[in-house]
Amino acid sequence: MKEILIKEYNNTNILRKKYKEPKNSFFINFTNGPICEIKGPIDNRYKVMFTNRENGKLIHSSEITNNMWTKCTREYFIDWNIKVYDLSNNELVFEHNYNAKNKKVYIHLGSSAIGDTIAWLPYVEEFRKKHGCKMICSTFHNDWFESTYPEIKFVKPGTQIDNLYAMYGVGWFYNNKEVNYNKIPVEFKNLPLQQTSSSILGLDYKEIKPKLSFTEEPSRFENKYVVIAPHASAHAKYWNNPGGWQKVVDYLKSKGYEVVMITSEKLNDTWHDSKLGGTLKGVIDKTGDHIDLKDRMIDIKNADAFIGLGSGLSWLSWAIGTPTVLISGFSLPLSEFNDCERVFTPNKDTCSGCFNREWLNAGDWEWCPDHKDTERHFECTKTITVKQVINATEKALNIKSCIINKIGKLF
């Protein structure tokens, strides 16, 4: 046996490799903030520095040892530079610059609201194109986008994704009604809704319409028509001019247009109808929450115009490309989109824009932070006139104003 072992040893090719000294390894990712982890057997102390490459500003630094990690609390996109110094000699031993090319990046849209989703999604695609990354995205409405954004992998919210290079959440983030500036770098209430997404993802802001996925079909109605959506999720969003909607309906019908009402709130629901000054007459009833949103898309797509409030259906109309009239006084005109006919509080001395400066209490239907339970309650939209809305609608329809006598009294 001894002779066999000696023979095998003598016949073994000896690889004369240098002995490798054990060393520590450095691991970086950007999942909800930049993280630096140091693993290895060598006991040592390090200084880790997180710097914004765009302006050279040091955002965070920390001293750690091997088999520890540290991170910066800024969770939105920053063009990071991470440096690690050996504190025994102050030498730079590791450096990493943010580079997502061909790496997995996961972006989650944290709101299920129609308007938020439509507003924020286009910037996911812009981020993918800018960084050349393998984009993964979760929304609460993936089916609206899966076929029109083939380079993005859509997953359900909460899906576990391994081996991520970076992860970002898009939404409105608060700490006790104060903006959480670790998650978003701007005071979002004073900016267009789309800029929430562009700011978090480090992109230049410009108004971008998403590409929606739905099957286009011919109009379901024989005559030309206008879609209206007079209801919203808060009373402050309503056009609170009593009877104003009925006068607009009457005017449109006098011009030869049918009027299709598409809200989830049912027509002939006494409580909701009361917010419009009574049950609307002369409208085609497509109300109710039993109608799928893609059915709504078809009706909006084939309409000559859409008239709505600061709500998701108005965002849907804008995205589809239907001429849109948006009525709102509680939000400033900058809040929504530019490509529309915007109807706003007519007098600069009239209270308006509370949405852009106050915390909306969604649990208080009569929320009006400055004038609740006074004569000025909801004056921002009570003062919006029928004439303003009709003028905006005529622009959207590209028709000249020709108010016949029986309609003239509406003003």
C-alpha positions, 0 to 999 in steps of 0.5 A: 500500500505504501508503494502505491501511495508513493507512486501516485504522489510521484505521478501527481502534477503539482500546481505551483500556485502562490498561496492566497492570503485571506481577504475581506470582500465588499458587496453593494446594492441599492435596495431602498437605499445604498448598502455596503456590506463587508464580509471576510475573516480579516479583523479590520475597521473601515470607513464607508462614505456615500457621496452624490456624484452629481454634486460631490456632496457627502450624504453619509459616512459610517465606520464598521468592521468586517462582517458588518453592513451600513446603509444610507437612509436616502431611498430615492435615486441618487447617482451614488459613489461609495468609497471604503477606506482601511482605517489602519492606514487610511488607504482606499481599498474599494470604490463603486459607482452606481451602474445599473446597466444589464442589472435587475432593478425593481420599481413598485408603484405604491398607490392603487389609485387610477390617476397615480398609476397612470401618472407614475408608470411612464417614468418606469420606462424612462428609467429603464431606457436611461440606465439600460437595466433589466426592469421589473415593476409592480403596480395594482393594474399590471394588465393596463401595461403588460402588452404595451411595455414588453421590455418591463417585467410586471409582477404582483405587489409583494413579489419576492425578487432575488439578486436585485441591484436596486429597488425604488418605491414611488408614492407619497410618503409622510411621517406624521403628516410631514414629508418623508424626505428620505423617500422622496426629495421634494414637497410633492403637493406643490408639484405636478403629480407626475413629478412625484415619479420623476423626482424619486427616480432621478429623471428630468420632468416632462409630461408623458402619457402612458401607453395603455393596453386595451382592445379598441372597438367601434363606438357603442353609440349611434350619435356623436357623444361626450362622456361626463364623470361628475363624481369623485372620492371627496366632496371637495373635488366636486364641481359644487355649482348647484345644477351646473352639470344639468345645464351643461348636459342640456347645452350639449344635447342642444348641440346634437351630442349625446351625453354618457355618464360613466361614474361608479356611483350609480345614477338615481342614487339619491345621496350621490345625486344630491351632490350634483343638484339632483338626478341628471336628466337626459344622460345615457346611464353607464354608471355603476361599479360593475362595469370593467375599466377597459369598457370605460376606456372604449367609451372614452376613446370613441367620445368627442370629449370628456368632462371630469374632475380631478379624479382617475377617470380624467387621467384615463381620458388624458392618457387615451388622448380624448379631448379632456375638460378638467374642473377643479378648484381645490387643486391648483392647475399645476397639480394635474396635466397640461394637455387639457382644457382646465377650468379653475376658480375664476377669481384670484381672491376666491379661496382655492388650492387647499389640496396643495397646502393642506393634508386631505382628510379622506375620512371627512366628506365635507373637508374644507380646511379654511371655510367648512360650515360657513357660507364660503364652504367649497367656494373654490368650485361653487364660483366656477360658472356654467359659462366657464365649463361650456366655453372649455367644452367648446374648445375641446370639441373645436366648435364655435360658441353659438348659444341659442336663446333658451340656453342663454339663460343658463349663464 
